[in-house]
Amino acid sequence: MTFAIRRWRPQARRQAIAPRFFDDEWFARPLRLAFHDSPGWLPPVDVEETDDAVVVRASVPGFRPDEIQITTADGDLIIQGAHEDEAKTEATEDSRYHVRERRADRFHRRVPLPVRTTTAGAGARYENGVLTVRIPKAEEARAATIAIESA
């Protein structure tokens, strides 16, 4: 009987797992929230599911409601906005910036919705820099009670 002695290399196991880890659907879908091909700033969002609707809250300070567009496509909520950066137009020769962090002149955020929804009855409200979008669940996505018949 012969035995082969093999050196233990922990990195080899991690290297074998890593490509599958990033390809799995459970990991890839949340990444769509943060990484996509659009330029600009990504506003933070909260996604809440109630009995009859999905509520998405996005922090988009500095934008007016008429500068924000909300659409749905392929089970996702798309929130985007753009406006002219005030600092660009008001800059003078005798001023200069030492810190420039508030340059959010455009954003695009695609949020996967957790259940099927319908746009009938959907609404949005913008208050104090927070956009709240309420989208009713589709009838087939709502919880229902099934009665048990006795035999």
N, C-alpha and C positions, 0 to 999 in steps of 0.2 A: 504494500500500500504506500502510495506517495502523496505527499501534501505539498501544495504550492503555497509559499509564503508571499503575501502581498503587502506592500507598504500601505499604511492607512493615510489617506489624503482627504481631509475634511472639505477642502475647497472643491474637489472634483464632484462631490455630491451636490454642493450648492450651485455649481456651474451647470449641472445637469437639470436642476429644478428651475433655475431662473428663467429660461426662455418660456417654459410652459406657464409659469406664474403670471407673466405679463400678458399672455395670450388668452387666459381664461376669461370668459364672459363676465363673471362676477367682479373681476378686477377692472376690466376694460371699460365697462359702462360708467362707473363713477368717474373715471379719468376724463370722459367726454365732457364732464362738467367744467373742468379746469383747462384742458388743453384742446385747442382747436385752431383752425387756420386764420382766424380773423384777428386783425390788429386791435390794439386798444387795451382798455382796462376791464377787468372782470369784477363786477360787483358781487359782494357776498349775498347768498340767498339762504332762506329757510323754506323747507317744503313740509307742509303739514297736511295730513289726511284726516278728514272728519267723516262722519257717517254718510254724508251726502255730497261732499265736495273735496277738492284738493285746493289748498290755499298756499300760494307762493308769495313770500315777502322778500323784496330785494332792496338793498340800501343803495340808492342812486342820488346822493346829495349833489346839489348844484345844477340839476337839470329841471327844466320846466315840463309840465305834462305834455305840451305840444311837441317836445323834442324827443319823446319816448314812443317807440312802436312795439306793440305786443302782437305776436302771431303764434299759431300752433301748426306743427307739421310732424308727421310720423310719430305721434305719441309724445312729442316734446313741446315745451313752451319756450318760445324764443323772445327774449327781451333785448331790444337794442335802442341806442340813442346816440345823438350827436348834436353838438353845438359849437359855436365859434368860441375859442378860448379868449376870454376877456383880456388876459395879460398880454397876449400877442398883439392885440390892437391898441392897447394903451401904453405900450413901452415907449419911452422917450430916450433921447441921447444922454441925458444926465442921470439915468437910473440904471442899475444893474442888479441882478439877482445873486444872492449868496446861497439860498436854498430854494429849490423849485420842485415841490412835491405835489401840488394840487393841479396838475395838468391832465385832468381826465376830460378830454374833449370828445371822446367817443367810447362806446362800450358795446359789447355783444355777448350775450349769455344764453346758452342753450341748456335747458333744464329738463332732463327726462322725467316724465310724470309717472308715478308709481302704479296707476290704474288707468283703465280706459275712461275718457272724459268726453263731454259734449260741449260745444261752444254756445248752445242755446241756454240763455240765462247767465252766461259768464259776465263778470264785471271786474273793474279795476278802480282802485282809489290811490291817490298820491297825496301824502301828508307828511310834512317835516322831513323830506328826503327819503321816505320809505314808500316804495310802491308795493301795494297789496293786490294780488290777482286771485280771484276766487273763480274756480272752474268746476261746475257741477259734474259729478260722476255720471257715466253712462248708466242706463238702467240695468244692464247686465253686470255691472261692476258693483252695484249696491248690495249690501247684505240683505238676505231674505230668510225668513223662517219657513221650514218645511214641516208640515204636519205629518204625524205618523198615524196611519190607519190601522185599526185593529182587525185581525182576521176573523 
